[in-house]
Each structure stands twice: as C-alpha cells, then as structure tokens.
C-alpha cells in the first residue's frame, strides 16, 4: 500500500530522476569492479568515492529544500543534523576497530585511551551493533529537530529570527564537540576506521557498495519528498510558505505541519551524514561549522529552491566546481562561491532548474495562446489524415 502511494506521487521528472539514480547505483560499481584500469569505460575508485560524497551532499540539499522550498523555513542548522548522523556512524565504526587500534584496547577507542579514560561512557553503549547505530542516525537528529521545532514553532518564531537561532544551535554544538571531555574525540574527531558490517572499509567492493547505497537512499528520499509535497499535506505546506497567517486562519495547526516536515528533513540529513563518514573516512567538529550550513543553502539556491531535483543538481555542480577550482586557485574559492550566490540571486532567482522549467512553461503557454494558422483566403487549413 505504501509502495503504491509512493509510486503514484511521482511525476515524469521525478520518475526520470529516480530511474537515473538507480541506474547509476548499478552501473558505476559495475564499471569500477568489472573493468580493468586500461578499459575505456573504467571508473577509478577515487572518482567513484568522490561522486559518492557529492551524492551525500545532494541528499543534504534535498533535505533542506523540503523545509525551505516548500515550507518557507530557512534553516541554517542542517549541517548540525548532518554531523550528528555522521557521528552516530563514526561511533559504530570506532567500536569495530577493537584491539586493532594503536593502543590495542579492545573496548576503548584510541582517543579515549590517549586521554586516560578508564571506561566506556554510557552513551557509547550499543554502538557495537549496526542496527543500533542506524537507529541513532535517525533518532538523534530527529529528536533534536523535534525539541527545537516544538519550542520554536509554538512560539511562532519565523523568518530571519528562526534562521539565526538554527545557526546559533549549530555553533553551540560545534563548541561542545570540540571539548575533549565530551567523549567524541575533541577537535580531532574520529578516523582510522577499519570495517563496516565485517567488510574492509578500504576495499573496492565495500566502497562500491557504499556508493550504491548512497544513490539508492537518495532515490528513496527523493521519492518520499515527492510523496509529501504532492499530497494534500504538501498543498498545506505551500500555503504555510506563501501565506502562513491565512493558513492558520483557515483552521490548520501550522506548527504541526512545520514540525513534521522539519523532523523528516533532519532525519534525511542524518542519513546523508551517516553515508558521508565511511566514504570520507573521518568525522570531526568542523562539520558543525555554520559556514557548512550556509553552503547547503547556496547549493539549493543554485539548483532551484522548491523543485526537489534542483538542489540535487546544485549540490553536484557546486561541489564539482569546488573540486576543480580549489585545485587551480585554492585561495580564491570563497570569493568564487560568494560571487556565484550573488549572481544566482540577481540573474537566476529561481535557480538552474527553476529557470529552465519556467522558460519551457512560458513557451508552452505562448504556443497554446497563439491563433491558428490560416490560408490567404482566410479559411483555416484542414488537417489531412495520414494515409
């Protein structure tokens, strides 16, 4: 029943995007594992891992678009949900190291041994099991979003004030996770991962599986987001975005709609963080930096806010450009990023996908409004039936 509901929610563009992501999830690992380095279609492992990271960013941008593009909540704290999901996965990966660490302790991670911790903190219990870590990837960002949203939305905090509060929340978590006595690795974070689900995390097959999982989760999240925004619930969300006071006057509990969407978005961001960590190989407090959350806003704006597909394209384009630009002119990247955001704001306010969609919709409306062609004697030509 749920599957049928999700499939009915897909329009043509979303269906094509989901099919493309599923095809990428299958073809890219095959081209990496089944072809040799000399094969013209071979995809090197480092390229696959790099694009896997881009796909996690795309999932994060999609999560932001769900609340910003369709509910009008400009969150500058989604980097926090991303980092919390990453830390949950990092804790699981650290527990898998066991006695293979530098200090050989079968229970305590290396950074705890170095800092003279005597026993494992209570909040690390259970992270030796993958199912528990996967549950925390969803529960921790979701619970934080629920508590934060419950107080913020009930107090009717909106606009720039809400954005500032979300950024303050992210910065507070940044300062907390930098402390060594928090039990999360301090400023160095967590790294030197060995295994995931019993497989060597550095093996080509494992990295190919992680890439496939990322593409599949992105396709699934896109399907869920489409089901939300195309339902009656989604129509109310758009009403909240465009005219919150009128929607409230009609009898809708606006704070409930906001809270549900905010929690779902936070959980999607947590999944993105959990998929990011094993592919990159490290998680540290730098992921909480407010600048990271602002970058997500830029990806979404470049691709097209309120389009679902646009943020995915924007995240891939901007991060691909970042990889190239920082290699050629590393000291100028921040200026280029700021200039890109200004240029999009001035010349492409609807983003890449939004502008293209608007252009074709305008052409279609002009064509439909054009009068029918007539012959010189004023009689409309008859359509000849095909023989």
C-alpha positions in Angstrom: 0.0 0.0 0.0 2.8 2.4 0.9 4.7 1.5 -2.2 1.7 2.1 -4.4 1.2 5.5 -2.7 4.9 6.5 -3.3 4.7 5.4 -7.0 1.5 7.4 -7.6 3.3 10.5 -6.2 5.9 10.5 -8.9 5.6 12.9 -11.8 7.5 12.4 -15.0 10.6 14.5 -14.0 10.9 12.8 -10.6 10.4 9.4 -12.1 13.2 10.0 -14.6 15.5 11.3 -11.8 14.8 8.3 -9.6 15.4 5.9 -12.5 18.6 7.7 -13.3 19.8 7.4 -9.7 19.0 3.7 -9.6 20.8 3.1 -12.9 23.9 5.0 -11.5 23.7 2.8 -8.4 24.1 -0.3 -10.6 26.3 0.9 -13.5 29.0 2.8 -11.7 30.0 0.0 -9.3 30.0 -2.5 -12.3 32.2 -0.2 -14.3 34.5 0.1 -11.3 34.8 -3.6 -10.4 34.2 -5.4 -13.6 36.6 -3.4 -15.8 40.4 -3.1 -15.6 42.3 0.2 -15.4 43.1 0.1 -19.1 39.4 -0.3 -20.1 38.0 2.9 -21.7 34.8 2.7 -19.6 36.7 2.0 -16.3 35.7 4.3 -13.4 38.6 4.6 -10.9 37.8 4.0 -7.2 38.8 7.5 -6.2 36.4 9.0 -8.7 33.5 6.8 -7.5 34.3 7.8 -3.9 34.3 11.5 -4.8 30.9 11.3 -6.5 29.6 9.2 -3.6 30.5 12.2 -1.4 28.7 14.5 -3.8 25.6 12.3 -3.6 25.6 12.6 0.2 25.7 16.4 -0.2 22.9 16.1 -2.7 20.8 14.3 -0.1 21.6 17.0 2.4 20.5 19.7 -0.1 17.3 17.8 -0.8 16.6 17.7 3.0 17.0 21.5 3.2 14.8 22.0 0.1 12.0 20.1 1.8 11.7 22.7 4.6 12.9 25.8 2.8 11.5 25.3 -0.7 8.1 24.0 0.4 7.6 25.2 4.0 9.4 28.5 4.0 11.8 27.5 6.8 15.3 28.8 6.0 17.3 26.6 8.3 21.0 27.5 8.8 21.5 24.5 11.0 21.1 21.5 8.8 24.8 21.0 9.0 24.2 20.0 12.6 21.8 17.2 11.7 24.3 16.0 9.0 27.1 16.0 11.6 25.1 14.2 14.2 24.2 11.4 11.8 27.9 11.2 10.9 29.0 11.0 14.5 26.5 8.2 15.1 28.0 6.2 12.2 31.5 7.2 13.3 30.9 5.8 16.8 29.8 2.4 15.3 32.9 2.4 13.1 35.2 3.2 16.0 33.7 0.3 18.0 34.5 -2.0 15.1 38.2 -1.3 15.4 38.5 -3.2 18.7 42.1 -4.3 19.6 43.4 -3.3 16.2 43.8 0.3 17.4 47.1 2.0 18.1 46.9 1.1 21.9 45.3 -2.3 21.4 42.4 -1.7 23.8 39.5 -4.0 22.8 36.8 -1.7 24.2 38.0 2.0 24.4 38.7 3.9 21.2 42.3 5.2 20.8 41.4 8.8 21.6 39.9 7.7 24.9 43.0 5.7 25.9 45.1 8.7 25.0 43.0 11.0 27.2 43.2 8.5 30.1 39.5 7.5 30.1 39.0 4.5 32.4 35.8 3.1 31.0 33.4 3.5 28.1 30.9 6.3 28.6 27.2 5.1 28.9 26.2 6.9 25.6 28.6 4.7 23.7 26.8 1.5 24.7 25.1 -0.3 21.9 27.2 1.3 19.1 29.0 -2.0 18.6 25.8 -3.1 16.8 25.0 -1.7 13.4 21.2 -1.8 13.9 21.5 0.4 17.0 23.8 2.9 15.2 21.4 3.0 12.2 18.6 3.7 14.7 20.6 6.5 16.3 21.3 8.0 12.9 17.6 8.7 12.6 16.7 9.2 16.2 19.3 11.7 17.4 18.8 14.3 14.6 15.1 13.7 14.6 14.9 14.2 18.4 16.9 17.4 18.3 14.7 18.7 15.5 11.6 17.8 17.4 12.6 19.5 20.6 13.9 22.6 18.8 11.0 22.8 16.4 8.4 22.2 19.2 9.5 25.3 21.1 10.4 27.5 18.1 7.2 26.8 16.1 4.8 27.0 19.1 6.4 30.4 19.8 5.8 31.4 16.2 9.5 32.2 15.6 9.7 32.9 11.8 11.9 34.4 9.2 15.4 35.6 9.9 15.0 35.1 13.6 14.5 31.4 13.1 17.5 31.2 10.8 19.7 32.9 13.4 18.5 30.5 16.1 19.3 27.5 14.0 22.7 28.9 13.3 23.3 29.5 17.0 22.3 25.9 17.7 24.8 24.6 15.2 27.6 26.9 16.6 26.8 25.7 20.2 27.2 22.1 19.1 30.4 23.0 17.4 31.9 24.3 20.6 30.6 21.4 22.6 32.0 18.7 20.3 35.4 20.5 20.3 35.8 19.7 24.0 37.8 16.5 24.8 35.7 15.7 27.9 32.6 15.3 25.7 33.8 11.8 24.7 33.6 12.3 20.9 37.3 12.8 20.0 37.6 16.5 20.6 39.0 18.6 17.8 40.5 15.6 16.1 37.2 13.7 15.8 37.1 10.1 14.7 39.1 8.4 12.0 41.2 5.3 11.1 38.1 3.2 10.5 38.7 -0.4 9.7 35.5 -2.3 9.0 31.8 -1.8 8.3 29.5 -4.8 8.7 32.6 -7.0 8.8 33.9 -5.8 5.4 37.2 -3.9 4.9 36.1 -0.3 4.5 39.0 0.4 2.1 38.3 -2.5 -0.2 37.0 -1.6 -3.7 33.9 -3.8 -3.2 33.0 -2.1 0.0 33.4 1.4 -1.5 31.3 0.4 -4.5 28.6 -0.9 -2.1 28.7 2.4 -0.2 28.3 4.3 -3.4 25.3 2.2 -4.4 23.7 2.6 -1.0 24.1 6.4 -1.3 22.5 6.6 -4.7 19.7 4.3 -3.6 19.0 6.3 -0.4 19.0 9.5 -2.5 16.4 8.0 -4.9 14.3 6.8 -1.9 14.5 10.2 -0.2 13.5 11.9 -3.4 10.5 9.6 -3.8 9.4 10.3 -0.2 9.9 14.0 -0.6 7.8 14.0 -3.8 5.1 12.0 -2.0 5.0 14.6 0.8 4.9 17.7 -1.4 2.4 16.3 -4.0 -0.1 15.2 -1.3 -2.8 17.2 0.4 -0.3 17.7 3.2 2.1 19.2 0.7 -0.5 21.7 -0.5 -0.9 22.9 3.0 2.8 23.3 3.3 2.9 25.5 0.3 0.1 27.5 1.9 2.2 27.9 5.1 5.1 29.0 3.0 3.2 31.6 1.0 0.6 32.8 3.5 1.1 31.4 7.0 -1.4 33.7 8.7 -4.2 32.9 6.2 -3.5 29.2 6.5 -3.7 29.5 10.3 -7.0 31.4 9.9 -8.4 28.5 7.9 -8.0 26.3 11.0 -4.8 24.4 10.2 -2.4 23.9 13.1 0.6 25.4 11.2 3.1 24.4 13.9 2.3 20.7 13.5 2.9 20.9 9.7 6.2 22.7 10.2 7.3 20.3 13.0 6.6 17.2 11.0 8.4 18.5 7.9 11.4 19.7 10.0 11.8 16.4 11.7 11.6 14.4 8.4 14.2 16.8 6.9 16.5 16.4 9.9 16.4 12.6 9.6 17.2 12.8 5.9 20.2 15.0 6.7 21.3 12.5 9.4 21.2 9.7 6.8 23.4 11.8 4.5 25.9 12.3 7.3 26.0 8.6 8.1 26.7 7.7 4.4 29.3 10.5 4.2 31.6 9.3 7.0 32.6 5.8 5.8 33.3 7.2 2.3 35.4 10.1 3.5 37.0 8.3 6.4 36.7 11.0 9.1 34.2 13.0 11.2 35.2 15.9 13.3 33.6 19.0 14.8 34.3 21.0 11.7 31.2 19.5 10.2 29.2 21.6 12.6 30.7 24.9 11.3 27.9 27.4 10.4 29.6 28.0 7.1 28.8 24.5 6.0 25.1 25.0 6.6 25.3 28.3 4.6 26.9 26.3 1.7 24.0 24.0 1.7 21.7 27.0 1.2 23.8 28.0 -1.8 23.6 24.6 -3.4 19.8 24.7 -3.0 19.5 28.2 -4.4 21.8 27.4 -7.4 19.9 24.3 -8.3 16.4 25.7 -7.7 14.6 26.1 -4.4 11.3 24.3 -4.3 12.0 21.9 -7.2 13.3 18.8 -5.4 15.6 17.9 -8.4 17.2 21.3 -8.4 19.1 21.0 -5.1 20.5 17.6 -6.2 21.9 19.2 -9.3 23.1 22.3 -7.5 25.0 20.3 -4.9 26.7 18.2 -7.6 27.5 21.2 -9.8 28.8 23.4 -7.0 30.9 20.7 -5.3 32.3 19.6 -8.6 33.3 23.2 -9.4 34.8 23.4 -5.9 37.0 20.4 -6.5 38.2 21.8 -9.8 38.5 25.4 -8.7 40.3 24.7 -5.4 42.8 22.6 -7.3 43.6 25.5 -9.7 43.0 28.6 -7.5 42.6 27.4 -3.9 42.8 30.9 -2.3 40.0 32.3 -4.4 37.4 29.6 -3.9 35.4 31.5 -1.2 35.3 34.6 -3.4 34.0 32.5 -6.3 31.4 30.9 -4.1 30.2 34.2 -2.8 30.1 35.6 -6.4 28.1 32.6 -7.5 25.5 33.1 -4.9 25.2 36.8 -5.7 25.0 36.0 -9.5 22.3 33.4 -8.9 20.3 35.8 -6.7 20.4 38.6 -9.3 20.1 36.7 -12.6 18.7 33.3 -11.7 16.4 33.8 -8.7 14.6 30.5 -9.5 17.9 28.6 -9.8 19.0 26.5 -12.7 16.2 24.0 -12.8 13.5 26.6 -11.8 14.6 28.9 -14.6 14.7 26.2 -17.2 11.2 25.0 -16.1 9.8 28.5 -16.2 11.2 29.1 -19.7 9.6 25.9 -21.2 6.4 26.6 -19.4 6.3 30.1 -20.8 7.0 28.8 -24.3 4.2 26.3 -24.0 1.7 28.9 -22.8 2.7 31.2 -25.7 2.2 28.4 -28.2 -1.2 27.5 -26.8 -2.3 31.1 -26.9 -1.2 31.7 -30.5 -4.0 31.9 -33.1 -4.3 29.0 -35.6 -2.7 29.4 -38.9 -5.0 30.5 -41.8 -4.7 30.4 -45.6 -4.6 33.5 -47.7 -8.4 33.3 -48.3 -9.0 33.4 -44.6 -10.1 29.7 -44.4 -8.4 27.5 -41.8 -6.4 24.7 -43.4 -7.9 21.2 -42.8 -5.7 18.6 -41.3 -5.1 15.8 -43.8 -5.5 12.4 -42.4 -2.4 10.2 -42.7 -2.7 7.6 -45.3 
